[in-house]
Amino acid sequence: MVVTAFAFAVSVFTLLLWLPIAQVPGEPPTTFRQALFTATSAVCVTGLTVVDTARHWSTFGELAILGGIQAGGFGIMTGASLLGLLVSRRLGLRTRLLTAAETKSLGLGDVRRVLTGVARTTLVVESLTALALFLRFWTTYDYSVGRAAYLGIFHAVSSFNNAGFALWSDNLVGFVTDPFICLPIAAAVILGGLGFPVLFELRRELRTPRRWSVHTKTTLLTYGLLLVAGSAVITMLEWRNPATLGQLDTPGKVLAGFFQGVMPRTVGFNSLDYSQMHETSWLVTDILMFIGGGSASTAGGIKVTTFMLLFFAILSEARGEPSTDAFGKRIPEAVLRQAVSVALIGVACVVTGTFFMLLITGLDLDRVLFEVVSAFATVGLSTGITADLPAAGHYLLVALMFIGRTGSVTLASALALRERQRLYRLPEERPIVG
């Protein structure tokens, strides 16, 4: 049901973007492939593009992209369930199960509260971000009130939903040293990437960290470590690169490095030209993109909780401990199996996608791997090869974006909800590991 809902949404927005009214007059007609790619990128909140968003799409097209971003980020089943709740004031068991699976709320009793909380949080964060951006665009960049408001709303929605679509041909390169543009966007990205369960818990228990759940502690710890380490490493690697940070003053370098450290949380915004970065910076970004953000968030990747649970398991094995513990609690073996499954399937998708993309394009491994990871993790960053890929490459990226947005959700939910009991146990035999 979840996969079907996302596929239906992609189909609807593909048809909208394929209409002549969706493109600027005088531009080459939009092909079905371009419409499908852009719609998938919007609904899957990725941000990869095959045409110049600022030049090719009309206001109607931009609004269609914005609608796809909001629908995909908010969640198709979540949005449909909220609409049904508002209309009928009740939810059937099937709808509650599907909504619980999509929002990672497995307790049926709190689905209504989760739905209203998701809607309220989305509205508040996007409104505050839009207001901050509107004031900056209006007072500093000489945009009219209407245009400044439109830009503020579009980029606020794109930020909180971790989409990365921008209405300038160079994305946000023109604002690389403007903290009043970069920091509100980065804040919205971080909040969207933490996940609604973490935001809800922080709102209730902000002053009592000892009462935080293992999920919240794990998410905050891992997200924070990756954010600081990613920003520091990228800043250090690009500090003297004349094509990126080297041309900026020290405050500008720090701001740009921090911004580039935030964006691999699965957002396609960039204030530097990634095609001019060092290959080592690409590799660091690949790792950050693959890990992604928090569970039940608008971010993609295998999620920070999956990554840290695997680390806890390795640490426990190295210590010879009989169970995996985290923050004074024991992690169930079923959860560890889920983490291993999600991570290995993610690796398989990236390896398979990279293999076929190399066969299709003949490009260098560094650029191809970057593009494939960006698509699977629904990030949207690129080294500049997206538009030049052949048709088969575009369709491969479409598949990876769709799998990245829906596959991890449905896989994790299926693993959690399809636990079966057996009335017997097979005899145990220990194979050699390592």
N, C-alpha and C positions, 0 to 999 in steps of 0.2 A: 504493500500500500504506500509506504513512504517513497519507494523508488518510482512507483507509478505517478505519484503526485508531483515529484520533481520533474519527471519526464514530461508530464502534461504542461507544467509551468514553462519549461524550456520551449516546448512546441508553440505555446501561445505567444511568448515574447519573440520567438523566431519569426512568426507570421507578422507581428507588429513591426519589427525592424525591417522586414522584407518589403513593406509598403513603400511606394514612392514618396509619400509624405514624410517618411522617417529620415530622409537624407536631404542635404543641402542642394538646392537647384544648381545644376552645372557640374556636380560631381558625377563620376562614373556610376552607373546603376549598381545598386547593392546586389551581390550574388547571394544565392541561397547559402553557400558555404560561409560567407562573411556574416550573414544574419544569424545562422546557427551558432557559429563560433562566439559571436558577441553575446547572444542570448545565454548560451551556456556559461560563459565567463561571468555574466551578471548574476544569473540565478545561483550559480555555484560560488558566488562572491570571490572570484579569482582576480580579475583585473587584466589578464592578458588580452591584447587587442591585435587585430589584423588590419585595421584601418585607423586613421588618425581620428580619435574621438572628437577632438575640437573642430576639425574641418569637415568631416564626412557627415556627421549626424546633425539633423535639424533639432529644433527645440523639442519636437514631438519624439524624435529618436532618443534624445537625451533623457526625456521623461520616461520613456519605455525602459531604458537601461536602469534608471533610478528605481522604477517599480520592480524590475527584476531583482535588483540588489536588495531592496527592502523585503521582498517576498522570500528570497532565498536565505537571507541572513536571519530574519525573524523565524523562519521555519514554515514550510508549506502546511504541515499538519497542525502546527501550533496556531498559525493564522486562521486556518479553517475551523479549528476547534473553538478559538476565541470568538469568531463570528457566530458560530452555532450557539455558543454560550450566551452571547448578547441577544440573539434572536429568540431562542427557546428557553433560556435560563436553566438548561440542564444538558448533560452529556450522557450519551449511551455508553455501555460498557466497552464496546469495540473502540469507539472514539477515545475514551479515556485511556485504554491500553496503548493505542497508537501514539497519542500525545505524550503519555508517560515515557514511552520508548524514545521518542525524539528529543524530549527535554531532559532525559536521564532522571526522571522522577518516577521510580518504580513503585512508590506507594500510591495506590489509587485515591486515597483520601485527600491528597494535597494537590491534585491536578488543577482544580479551579483556582487555588491560591497561586500556583506556579504560573498559570496563564495570565492572570491579572498582574502578577509581579513582573513577568517578562515584558508585558505591554507598557507598564508604568516606567520601568527602568529604561527601556528603549526610548520612550518619549522624552524623558528627562535628560538623558545624556545627549541625545541628538539635538534637542532644543538648546541646551547650554552651549554645545560646540558650535552650532549654527549661529547663535548670537555672537559669540566671540569672533568667529570668522567674518560675519557680516560687518561688525564694527570696524575691523581692520581693513577689509576691502573698501568699505565706504569712506573711511577717514584718511586712508593713506594712499590708496591706489586709484583714486579718482573714478571709481565705478559709480554709476547711478544707484539710487536707493534700491530700485527693483532688481538690477543686475547683481548688486552686492548681496542682497537677500537670497537670490537664486543660487549664487555661487556658494554662499554659506550653507544653505540647506543641502545642496547636492553633495558637497564634500564632507559635511557632517554625517550624512547617511552612509556615504562610501567609507568613512573612517570607522564608525562604530561597528559596521557590518564587516569590517576587514576586507573590503573589496578592492580599493586602490584605483578606481576609475577617477581620472582628473580631466578637467575641461581646458587643459592647455597642452599643446603639442609636445612639450618637453616635460610633461607631468608637473612636478613641483620644483624643477631645477631653478626657476626664476625666483623662488622664495628660500633658497638654501640658507641664507643668513638671517632670515626674519623669524625670530622666536615667537612672535605673536600669531604666526601662521603655523609653524612647525610644531610648537608645543601643544596647542589645543588639539591638533590632529593626532599627535602622538598619545596624548592622554585618552582620547576616545578610542584609539586603537588598543591601548593597554586594557581599558575597561571592557571592551568588547571581547578581547582575547582571553580574559580571566575566566569567563563563563558565568552564567546566571546563578548556578548553585553557590559559587564562591561569593558573588556580589550579595546575594540574599543573606548568607551567613555573616558576612562582614557588617551588613547593616544592622543585624540583630545583636551580634556579639563583638563589635569592634573593640570595645574596651576590656574584653576578657579573653585574651588569646589562649589561655589555658583550656578554654571550653571549645576551641575550634576543632572541627573534625579533622581526621587524618587527610581527607581529600583536600580541604582548604589549606592546611599546613603544607602538604606536598606541592600543591599548585603554586602557592605564593613563593615557597622556597625555590623551586625549580625555575619558575618564570623569572624571579628576581636575579638568580645566579646567571641564567642565560642572557638576560637583558644587559647586565653589567659586563659580563665577559664578552658578549658579542660586540657591544659598543666599543669596549676598550681595544679588542683585537683588531677590529676593522679600522678604527681610528689610527692605531699604531701602524698597521700595514700600509695605509693610504696617506700617511702624514706628509710624505715628501713627493707623492705622485703629482706631477704638475697638471695632469688632466682631471684630477678629482680634488682632494683636500689641499694639495700643495699650493694652489692659487689663492687660498683663503687666509685671513688672519687667524690668530689663535682662538678667539671666541667662536669664530665661524667654523673652524675645524672641529671644535668640541661639539657644537650644536649639530653639525652635519654628521659627525661620527655617531652621536647618540641617535639621531633620526634613522640612520642606516642600520643601527643595532636594533631598533624597535620594529622596523618594517618586516624583517624576515619572520616575525610572528604570524605570518600569512597575510600580509598586506602589500599590494602592488605599488604603493606610492614610492617615489624616489626623488631625492633632491640632488643626487649626483648621477652622472652617466655611468651606468653599470658596465657598458661595453668597454669603458676605458680603465676599469679596475684591474688590479693584478689578479692572476689566476689563484693565488693563495686566498685572496679575499672572496673569490667565487666559491672556493671550497668551504670556507667558514660559513658563508651564506647558505650553501647547500645543506650543511648540517643543521643550522638554525631553522631553515625552512622545513626540513623533514621532520624535526621534532614538533614544531608548530606551537599551538597555544593550549589553553585549558579545555577540558571536556565540557560538553554542552555549551560551547561558546560559538561565536561566529568564525573562529579560526579553524584552520585545517591541520594537516600533519597527523602524526600518530598520537599527538598530545603529550604535554609535559608530564602528566601523571603516569602514562604508560612508560615513558623514558625513565622516570625516577623509580618506579616499581621494579623495573628490570635491574636498576643499579642496586636497590635494596636487596634483591634476590642474590645478586652476585656477591655483595658484601657479606650476606649471611652465609653463603656457601664457602667463601674464603675463610670465614671464622669458624666453620664447622658447626654452626648452630642448626638445630633440628627444624626450626621454623623461621620465617621471614618476619621481622618486626620493624615497625616504623612509628616513631613518636610515642613509644610506650604501648603500642597496640600490635596485635598479631594480624598479619595480612592473610586472608583465606587463600588456600591453594587454587581455588577456582578463579579468583581474581588474577593471580599470577599467570594462570594458563591463558586467560583472556588477553593479558598484556603481551605475552609471547606471541599469541596468534595475530593480534593486530599489528605488532611490529614486523613480524616475518612476512605477513601479507603485504605490508607497505613496502618492504624491501623488494619483494617479488614484483610488485607493480612497477617500481622504479627501474629495476634491472631489465625487466621485459620491455618497458617503454623505451629505455635508452638503447637497447639492442636493436629494436625495429627502427627507431629514429635514425640511428647510425646507418642502417641499411638503406633507408629511404633518402637521406640527405647527403651522406658522405662528409658531413661537417666534423670539426674537431670534437673530441670527447668532452672537453671542459664545457663548451657552450651547449652541447646537446644534453649533458647531464643536468646542467643548470636549468634548462628549459623544462625538462621532464619533471624534475623535482618541484619546480615552481608550479607546474600544472597539477600534479598529483596532490601537493600540499595546499592547493588553492591559494597560492601567494600572489602571482601576477607580476613578479619581477622578471626582467628579461635582459639579456645581453644584446638585444636588438635584432634577433634573427626571426622573430615570430612571423612578421608579415612576409618574409621571403621564403618561408618553408613551402614545399609543394602541397598539393591538395591532400595527399595521404597523410602528411605530417600534421596538417591542421585537424583532420578527423581523429588522428591518434591523440592529439592534445585534448580534443573535445571529450573523448572517452576517458582520459585520465582525470580531467576536471570533474566529470560526472561521478566517477568512482571515488575520487577524493572527497567529494562533498557528501555523497550518500553511502558509499561503501563502508567507511569506518563507523558511521552511525548505525547502519543496519546490522553490520557484523557484530559490533559490541553488544547491541541490544539482543540479537539472536543468541549470542553466547550466554548472555545473562538470563534470558527468559526461557531457554530451551533445556534447562537442566533436567535430567531424567534420573530416576532411581532404578537400581537393579537389585534383585533379590539374591544375588550371588556375587562372589568376587573370584577372579581367576587366580591361579597360583602365581606367586611372585618370582621373577627372575631378573637379576640386575645386569644389564649390558655394560660394557666398558665405555666410559665417556671421556673424551679428551685424549 
